[in-house]
Amino acid sequence: MAKVFGRFAAIALAVGTATAGVAAAASSSGFDPWWSPGSGDVLPASATYENAYGAVTVLNVDGPVDTKGHPFFEPIGSNGRACVTCHQPSDGMSISVGTLQERWKVTNGTDPVFAAIDGSNCPNLPQDKRSSHSLLLDHGLFRIFYAWPPVGANGKPIEPEFTIEVVEDPTGCNLDPVYGLNSENPTISVYRRPRVVGNLKYVTAVDRIARPFEVKAGELLGVDPETGQRVSQNIMADSREPTLKSQARSAAANHLQAHGGLSPEQLEAIIKFESQLYVAQSFDKKAGDLTTPDVPPGLGPLAMLRSEAGVIANGAQQHLFGPFEAWSAQPGAKLDAAAEHRASVARGAQLFQTRTIWIKDVYNFNTLGVGNPQKRSCVGCHNMSMTGMDIAPGYMDLGTTNLPHSEAKNLPLFKLTCSPKAQPHPYLGRVIYTHDPGRALVTGRCREIGAITMQQFRGLAARPPYFSNGSAKTLREVIEVYDRRFDMKLTEQEIQDLTNFMSVL
Amino acid sequence: MKGLFSLAAAAASLVVSGSAEAASGDRLNFLACPQLYDTLPMNCWAAEYNGERYFIGAQRGPDSSYLPQMKHQVLVEGVVTDAPRVCGGIVLSPLRVSVLPELDLSCDGPVLSGDGLTPPTVAGRSPRTPLKPHPLHEGIGSFMLSDVPEPPYTTKQFRIDFDFGTDLLVDQMQKRMIEIWTYTKLAGTPKITVEGYTSTTLLSDGNRLAEPEGLAERRAKKISGMLENLGAPNREISVTWVDSPEEPDGVHDAERRRVIVTIEP
């Protein structure tokens, strides 16, 4: 079965033993890009897939991957899923709502991606009904469930600084007698988007300026339990897993229901595969090919391979995703449609780097000593070169999950009440309403309620919706959330420029 | 004032009383809501006390410590100078500004116009002397490094300062932790003693502002835990703490919010 969309030219890899190529020349119409677990197909060195804005490319630097027997692609658990189920190459190694809806239609809801454990709103619901999977199908959200109270990295229970009450429970899971907070095994369920498996040298890069400290929170960074080395804490939405290895173990147990665990060989194969993947948008319907020598040098998947990881680029004169001068237009210049779109992207890049806004009430940004509010541009937080992540690491309470700013709908709502002895949340105090306590579910700390680790900007076009809770359906909506949250007063042109900029990454 | 901290009337002896006009050299300790002025090239923070405006920080100034936050009161502890006003405010030096941890929505306000105000001076950071590389510092971030001391490695004390009411380790104190850890490595297998303290601040209006009970313990345990986490090669770490042992004097109160680490080779 053809897996790869081959409309655009193959990207020549100039590294190692990699071979260039697009395995199949299927056209976009009628082509099913879904990668089923256990298919045994070969994932080529360069695999390109169409999306709404153009196409995304997944590079396998080590060359074509024979997926037969490969633990990333085989259903190694009891529910028929593999890692690839939720990290689809066609969706930039995450998964989009469009893909999920198509999969529901094609399989009548029987695909393992809809597994009761976390592919439904709650395992207790009738699994053959669409409504039982509404959060996945409408918002791309999987159920993430935590034993409550949490257990620390040392294996000892953590005494939380707050109590949790369920205020609204639209999925029924948090009040369920088996799966809920008051069950025999108290569990809290929140709902999140899967992250990109790709460009991981950036995601795992440890802050080279402040290590061994997480400079913003004044804490030591976590450590890899096997090596004792400091870790980035940027892998998960709540930074709960320190390494790719621990993430793979956890995902196998929870999402794949592989209760026997992963063998050392399986773990090694998964990590090796994940670590050589690079993902970025490679073609734009309006701007054209993003991989040719004349485009801005930070675009395309090869740029992700070639660039250095862990570099901070948060100054007005720096270029977070490389310079975009190649696409800048002279004022008054006559431009064709493609050139005008490229100029818009270049303006968006410039806005992202230099447009200052008053950033206010963001835990783990305004609290780091810079003052509240602080006038900075987007790169003040999104500062890691080539990815737009935070190098520090990047868990912050932007307001995407906490009231009053959260715009999430149809999610459970919790009331968290912090102990008088705890250090309160700096901008919400001791009683906080949230759809997802975020990092606080791991640490039990009041001040970290709602803190979510930011994710990379590459391949965005391939994987809507956005934010950890899928509350922004489009890239434009992402921009509009920031516009409202920080009263940016963006013009229509600026919103469009920023949207266009994000769509080519 | 929120309930976490206790205020009690007391006589002020060494600090300016609430009704007196402050003169150069006078020490002022007061609580206030911060004000933020939109000035270029740097924004400036100010606070008012007894009808007078004081300059309390420049956003990203070379010496800026932890800056004020809207929705929080600040504790300002400083000495009045006769330096030219900044942003219309009297300059205090030395200056300590602590953001009180409790939320105080009465301290939320708009960014004020900086038109006509003298902005903070943009002073360049002094060039950093290149550090001598040392094997101990492999893997340590560039910001956290300082020169490794030469032998002999005798008993040495380090002080870690805290802002009022918190155990947050600000960036300069994170750097100090690396200095301490480095010294423990150089000192062989030393005995390490960690002593945590809180203090009560004597305000200029005669009131006392006490840090919360239990904070001295949290500070001490945090520092000893960090030393263990960093892999300090100790024989033992002795950890003690005591809340507000000294009588506040309005002069030394800020420096008493501390942890003392003693390294004995």
Boltz contact constraints between the chains, C-beta under 6 A:
constraints:
  - contact:
      token1: [A, 208]
      token2: [B, 141]
      max_distance: 6.0
  - contact:
      token1: [A, 209]
      token2: [B, 141]
      max_distance: 6.0
  - contact:
      token1: [A, 209]
      token2: [B, 142]
      max_distance: 6.0
  - contact:
      token1: [A, 209]
      token2: [B, 143]
      max_distance: 6.0
  - contact:
      token1: [A, 210]
      token2: [B, 141]
      max_distance: 6.0
  - contact:
      token1: [A, 210]
      token2: [B, 143]
      max_distance: 6.0
  - contact:
      token1: [A, 211]
      token2: [B, 141]
      max_distance: 6.0
  - contact:
      token1: [A, 213]
      token2: [B, 174]
      max_distance: 6.0
  - contact:
      token1: [A, 215]
      token2: [B, 171]
      max_distance: 6.0
  - contact:
      token1: [A, 218]
      token2: [B, 168]
      max_distance: 6.0
  - contact:
      token1: [A, 218]
      token2: [B, 169]
      max_distance: 6.0
  - contact:
      token1: [A, 220]
      token2: [B, 226]
      max_distance: 6.0
  - contact:
      token1: [A, 220]
      token2: [B, 229]
      max_distance: 6.0
  - contact:
      token1: [A, 369]
      token2: [B, 66]
      max_distance: 6.0
  - contact:
      token1: [A, 371]
      token2: [B, 59]
      max_distance: 6.0
  - contact:
      token1: [A, 371]
      token2: [B, 67]
      max_distance: 6.0
  - contact:
      token1: [A, 372]
      token2: [B, 69]
      max_distance: 6.0
  - contact:
      token1: [A, 372]
      token2: [B, 70]
      max_distance: 6.0
  - contact:
      token1: [A, 423]
      token2: [B, 101]
      max_distance: 6.0
  - contact:
      token1: [A, 427]
      token2: [B, 71]
      max_distance: 6.0
  - contact:
      token1: [A, 429]
      token2: [B, 103]
      max_distance: 6.0
